[in-house]
């Protein structure tokens, strides 16, 4: 697969001429930063310095993705909650995508009221699109 990709990249007509090596742009996600890709970029740009063949070199551009630079790791859960005894009410709306079964919620929470609502929820105005209301304006 790598040979096929390299052949396809070599056959591509690039809008900017003069590249001696194939362009590549490794990107990071969360939680990470472009700084973690610098060593990889050096290895891709100069493989001969790292035991590789110089003909396998790439022109490397490492972007810093907006809102992800220097992002901290997500916090880990410190402990698992076995049971919450505070009386809890649950209202289930018809268009909500994530509706866990009542038995799942009952394992962790002291459910004193569980109601299935006929309409409403997070996108209530969208659900009422055929009637007069917010969307009719």
Secondary structure, 3 states (H helix, E strand, C coil): CHHHHHHHHHHCCCCCCCCCCEEECCCCCCCCCHHHHHHHHHHHHCHHHHCCCHHHCEEECCCCCCCCCCCCCCCCCCCCCCCEEEEEEEEECCCCCCCCCHHHHHHHEEEEEEEECCCCCCCHHHHCCCCCCCCCC
